[in-house]
Amino acid sequence: MTSTHQELFNVVSTFTILIPLSFNMKVLTKNTSKLFWCFCAFLAIGFLADLGVLVAKNIGLDDSEMQAVGDIYTKYPIIEAMFFFWLIGQSTNSQKLKLYTKWAIFLTLPLWLILENFLGPIVFLGAESFNIFPALYRIVCTFMSAYAVLHLAENEFQIRNMSGFWFVTAILVYCLPTFIILLISNTPIAEQLWFMHNVPNIAAYIIFSIGFHKVMKYESITNKVT
């Protein structure tokens, strides 16, 4: 894939988030619960973060300015991790998993501070640097979302009509592939395949949109297990 095609893929990935965001805003016209306001804020922040990086790459910023943009962008995983943990907890009927997600939210910021200030990037698979925090929270989210999907499948009927099922599936589809991609970041093969991280991004946005459609159609996130 040429650099032009890769840039086009990046643009498509950036603007695909507007699909679930528009569905989310439509849901808010009928359902103003805290979950959907938080979801709207998360998607909007994600769009602005990606758009900021995209614009910065195309307006000719000098190295110091690009470094400043990069420093801001590297804080986004904190928001993403805490939101994913919270959303998994909101979408599952497992009390055990709800407890785990609460602990994960509580520990996210302290863990990020420890890793950034005391551990930092590490050498992995021959890479020059490997930032452990994004990989760590994504593998944790992968296990949590997979457990949530299995728990819903075992305890609920017609889970395809439940938006919670689609929300946790989107997290699973996003976190597992991007975790694998992060493992090979900064390696020679990663330079050729890095554009592939847009695939799980786009897939997750589409699945989130399906979840919002289910909210509009069935007016609930999940049915409580008795």
N, C-alpha and C positions, 0 to 999 in steps of 0.2 A: 504494500500500500504506500503510495507516494505521500510526501509531507502535506501536499494540498488536500488529499483525501482525508488524511488524519485530522487536519484542521477543520475540515467540514464536519467530520464525525464529532469533534469536540463541540462545535456549534450546535449540532443537532442534539447532543446530550444535554447541553446547557439549557436549551429552550424546551426540551421535552418535559421538564419539570412543570412548565406552565399548564400542562394537561391536568395532572392531579390537583394543582393549585386552583384551577378554574372549577373543577368538580367540588373541591373543598369549599370554595366561596359560595357555590350554589347550595351546598348542604347547610351552610350557615344561615341562609335565608329562611330555613325551616327548623333547624336544630342549632341552638346557640350554646350547647354544652361546652364545658371547659376543654374537653378533648379536642374538639374541632377548631377552637380558637388557637390552642397550642399547636395543632397540626398545621394550621394556616401559617402561623408565625415561623415554624420550623421550615416549611417549604419555601416561604418568602426569603428567609435568611440564606437558605441553601442556594436559591436562584441568584441572589445578590452576590454571594461569595464567589460562585462560579463565573458570573458575569463580570465581576471585578477583575478576576484573573485573566479572563478572555480579553477584556478591553486593555488591560495593562500590557499584555503581550503584543498588542497590535498598535500601540500609540508611541512606541519607541522610548520607554522609560530607561533611565540609566541603571547601572547595577545596584546602586544604593536604594533607589526608589523601588526596584523590583524586589530587593531584599525586604523592604518595609512591607510591601504587599504580601510577600511570602510569609512573613512573621505573623501578619494578621490572619492569613488563611490557615496557618497551622493550628490556630486556636479553635477552628471550626469542629474538629473531631470531638472536642469536649461536649459541645452542644449536641452533636449527632449521637454520641454514645449515651448521654443521659436521656435524650428523647427516645431512642430505641428501647432502652431498658424500661422506661415508663410506659411506652406503647405496648410492649409485650405484656407488662403487668395489667394494663387496662383491657387487653384482648383475650386473656386467659381466664378460665374458671378454676385453675389449680391454685389452691391457697399456698401450697409450698412454693410454687414458682413466683407467685405474687410477692412472697417474703424475700426470695432471692433477688428479685428485680429491685426491691426497695433498698436492700443492702448494696447492690451494684451501683445504684444512683448515688447513695451516700458516699461510697468509696471512690467514685470516678475522679473527682477533682483532686483529692489528696494523692491518689495514685499517679495522676498526670503530673502533679507538682514534683513528686519523688522521682519519677522516671526522667522528667525533663531536666531537673536540677542536679541529680546525683548519678543517674545512669546514662541518660542521653542515648545517642545513636550507638549501635554496636555493629561489629563485623559479623555478617551472616552469609553463608553460601558464596563467599568470595566478594561480596558487595563492599563498597567503600563505606557505606553507612546504612543502618537499618533502624528506623524509628519504631520502637517496640509498642508504644501505646496504641496506635491505630490497629495494628495487627492483634494485639491482646484483646481489645474490647470487641473486635469483629468476630474473633473465634468464640468468645463468651456469648455474644449475641447469636451466633450460629447455633450453638448448643441449646440456648434458651428458646429460640424461635422454633427449632426443630422439635423440641419437647412440647412446646405449646401446640404445634400443628398435630402431633401425635395424640396429645391429650384431648384436643377437640374432636379428632377423628374417632377416638374410643368412646367419648361421652356424649356426643351430639349427633343428631340426625340432620341431614341436608346442610352440611357445613358450607357447601358452596353458596348458600344464601346468606351466610354470616360475614359481615364485613371484617370482623376480627380475624377470621381465618385468612382472608386476603391480605390484611395488614401484616400479620406475622410471616406469611409466605413471602411477601415482598422483602421483608428484612432478611429472611433466610437466603433468598435469591441474590440479594445484594452483598451480604456479608461474607458468605462462603467463597465466591469467586474472587472478591477483592482482597480477602485474606491471603489467598494463594498468590495473587499478583504481587501483594506487598512482600511476600517471602522472597521473591526473585527481583525485587526492585534494585536498581543500580547495578544489575548484572548485565553482561553483553546481550543476552537474549531479551531482557526486559526492554532495552532500547527499541527493539523491533516489535514487541508485543504490547507496549505500554498503552497504546490507543485502545486495546481490548477492554480496559477498565470501564470504558463507556458503555459496553454491552450490558453488564449487570445494572448500571445506573438507569439506562433506558428501560430495561425489563422491570425494575422495581417501580419506576414511575407509572408504567402501564398497569401493573398489578395494584398499586395504591389506588389508581383511578377506578379499577373494577370494584375495589372495596368501598369507595365513596358512592358508586352506583348502587351497591347493595344497601347502603345506608338510606339513600333516597327511596329505594323500592320497598325495603322492609322495616325502616325506621328503628333499627336496633343494631348494636355492635355484636352482641352475643347473647344467647339465651342462658340464663343461670342454670347450673346443674343442681338438682335437688338431691 
